[in-house]
Amino acid sequence: MNKIFTQYVTALFIGFSALAFFPENAKAQTYKSPAKTRGARDIVKEIIDVVGLTPRFEMREAEIDNAAAVIMNGRRYILYNTRFLNQVNSASRTDWAAVSILAHEIGHHLNGHTLLKGGSNPTDELEADEFSGFVLRKMGASLTDAQAAMAVLSDEYETPTHPGRKSRLTAISNGWRNANSQMLAGNNSVSDKPVAIATQKRTPQLITSEEVEPTLDSRFILTKVTFKNAPREEFYITTYGNLVRVKNKQLEIIGKLAQTNNEQFPFVFKSDKIDPLFVSKTGKIYNRNGKELGWLS
């Protein structure tokens, strides 16, 4: 970890406790986004669009170490340091890192944490972490992307104000999987009958370039599926709830995802080609005998 991040490791996500350190006239600047990084205001708009709420806070770039949700003069703000967000993206090797940080701070406001006195505490931080995981899944991030910033920056052990890294990654995972379950359930609420992808208006397309391995257009991927006995093969759940395999530049429908009435195994893959495959609430795949065969990722 380079020196620039060492100072952030023990104080990640200062959150609403940072209010005491920010003057009321925190310096506002015009955000200049690098070519490969979305501006903070653009990111926040995407987050708000996902949760479907009217933002009751303002964005302000400020001379602080990282990012924070604060109340100043009775008004709510998300304060952020552009340089910090760009450095987090660089260290974690994904632009989703900055998105997760801003989603975390928005979570503080939406959960009412900034209205309470006492500053940061582990419980509130975990709630904001879970919110960020939920939002990032809705925006299309993988679980790894959703956890990227926290994996790089969080402290390993719990402090009086912040949870340890393991707890924070678990909270993000819980939010991500909750959103994932909602999305899968939504795809199955229309019909339990298998639907051929070819009959849909938005037919998934294969990339068949000689120089690129065949893969499914990412716009139509709900999540990737990995099977233990075929870890190198490409399996996906599409946005239509179909389990598909991409092989030899061909797209094969393996089964259809459907809901069950079992709380521990809320989904099942049904098909004439395979025996039922049950999906646990943690995203693992089992056969009817309880043997783990794979997982969603």
N, C-alpha and C positions, 0 to 999 in steps of 0.2 A: 504494500500500500504506500503510495507516495506521500510526501510530507504534507501536501496541501490538504489531504483528507484526514490526517491524523487528528487535527484539531476538531473535526466534526464527529469522530467516532463516539466520543463520550457525551456528546450534546446534540445528537441528531434530533431533528424535529423539535426545536425549542417550544413550539406551540404557543398556547395562550399565556404560558408563564413568562414569556419574553416581554410582555407588555411593559414591565417596569424599566426595561432597558432601552425602549424606543421613545424618543422625544415625539411630542405631538405633531411636530412639523417634519416628520421623517421625509427625507429628500425623495421626491418623485422624479423619475427620469423617463425618457422615451425608450421603450424596449426595442433593441435592434437584434433581430433573430438571425443567427448564422444560417447559412444555406441549408444545412442538414437538420436544423432544429426548429420545431414549431415555437412560436412565441407563447409566452405564459398565458396571455389573455386568450389566444386561440385555443390553447389546451383547456382552459377553464370553461370556455364556451362549449366545447365538446363534452366535457364532464357534465355540465348542467343540462345539456340536451339529453344525455343518457338517463339522468335521474328524473328529468321532467319537472324540475322545480324552477321557480323564479329566483335568481340570485339576489340575496339581500346583503351583499357585501361588495366592496370595491377592491380592485387589484391595484397594488402600488409597489413599484420597484423601489427598494430601500437599501441603505448601506448597513445591512445586517449580515451575519455569517451564513445563514441558510434560508429558511422559509418559516413563516409563522402565521397563525390565525390570531388576531388581536381585536380588541375593541378600544377605540380612542375617541374621546369626546362623544360617547354614545353611538358611534358608528362602527360597523364591522369592516375589517380589512383582511385581505390576504397579502402579507408582505413577502417579498422574495428577492433574492440576489441572483441576477441572471448568470453571473460567472459561476456561482455555485451549482446551479442547475445544469449548465453545460459541462462542468467538471464531473458531476455525477454521471451524466450520460456517457462521458468518455471512459470513466473508470469501470462502469458496468457494461459497456459496449452495447448499449441499447438506448434509444430515445424514450422508451417507456419509463425509464427511471425517473426523469423529471415529471412525467405525468403522474406517477404514483405519489411523489412528494406533494404535488399540488392537490391531488385527490385526498390525501391524508389530512391536509390542512382544511380543506373544505369539509371533511368529515367532522372536524372539531366544531365548526360553526353549526352544521346541520344537526349534530347531536346535542347541541346546547352546552358544550363544555366551556365555551368562552364566557358564559353567563355566570359561571360559578367562581367563587373565590378559592384560593389555595394553590393555584398553579397546576403544573403537569402532575399526573399520577399514572401508574401502570394501567389501571383499569380503563381510563379514558384513552390512553394511547393505543391500547389493543382494539377499542371500539373504532378508532379512526383508521387503524391498520386494516381491520376487517372491511370497513367501508371502501378503502382504496382497492382492496382485492376484488370486491364486488363490482366496482365501477370499471376497473381495467378489463375484467372479463367481458362486460357488456360492450366495451369499446373494441374488443377483438384481441386483447393481449393474451399470450400464453401464461401459464402459471409461473414459469421461469422468469418471464419478462415482468410480471407483476411483483415478483419478489426481488428483482435485481437490485434496486436501490438499497433495500434493507439488508440484503446479503452482504453488500459492500460496506455499508456505513454503520450499522447498529452495533452496540456493545454486546459482547458475549454474555455478560452477566447482568442481572437486574439491579437497578439503582432505585433510590427512593422516588425518583420521578419517572423512570422509563423501564419497561420490561426488558428481559434479555432477548438475544437474537432468536433463539429457538421459539420462544412464545410469540414473537412478532411475526415470524415466518408462518407459524401455524395459524395465526389470526388472519393473515392475508390469504392463506390457502382456504380457510373456512369461508371467507367472503367470496373468493373466486369460485369455489365449488357450489356455493349457494346460487350464484348467478348462473353458473353452468347448468345446474339442475332446472332452474326456471326456464332457461332457453330451450333445453331439451324437452321439457314438459310442454312448452308452447308449441313446439313443432309437432307434437303428437296430439294436441287437442283438436286438430281439424279432422283427422281420420286415423283409424287404427289399421287401415288396409294399406298394403304396400303400394307405393306410387312409383312408377318407372320414371327415372330422371329424364329420359328423352321426351316425355310428354309435358315437362315443365317449360314455362316461358324462358326461365333463366337456366339453360342447360349448362352444367359444368363443362368446361373446356379443358382439354389436355394440351400441355406444352410438349410438342413432339420434335423439337429441334434436335439435330444430330449431336449437338454439343452439350445438351442438357438432359439429365435423367427425366423421364416422364413424371409429371406430377399434376395434381389437381389445382385448378385456379383457386387461389387463396380466398377469393370472394365467396366461394361456395363451401368452404370448410368450416364446420362448427367446432370440431376438435379432432386431434390425431388419435389413433388407436394403435397400441403396440401389443403384439402377441408374443409370449415367451418363446414359442416354437418357431417364430418367423420374425425375429427382431429387425431384420433388414428390409422387410417388405413394407410397402406403403398401404396402410389402411386408414380410412377416415370416416367420420360421420359428417354427412353433408348437411347443409341448412334445411334440407327436406327430411332429415331424420333417417336417411339411408346409410347403412354400413357398406362401404365400397372398398374395392382393392384396385390399385393401379399397378398393372404389370404388363410388360411388353407393349407399352404404348396403348393399352386397352383399359377401359374402365368397366369393372365387373361389380354388379350389385350383389352383395353377399346376404344382406338381410335388412330388416326394417326395425327401427327402435320403437318400442311401445312401453306404455306405463303399466305398472303393476299396483297391487294394493299392499305391497310389503314395504314397511318403513325402512328396513335394512337394505333391501334390494329394490329400489323404486323403478328400475327400468330393465327391460329385457330385449334382446335381439331375437326376432322371430324370422324364420325362413324355412323353405322346403329343402334348402341345400345343407343346412347345419342344424344341430341340436340347439335348443334354446341356450343363450348365453346371458347370464344375469349380471347386471351392473349394480355394484354396491353404492351406498351414499358417499363413499370416499373415492369413487371412480375406478375401483378395481373390478375385473371381469372374472366371473366364475362359471363353471358348468353346473349341471343339476346335482352333481355329487359333491359340490363344495370345493372343487380343486381350482386354485387360482390360475387363470390362463393368460391374463394380460391386464392392461390398465388404460385409462383415458389420460391424455396429456395435452 
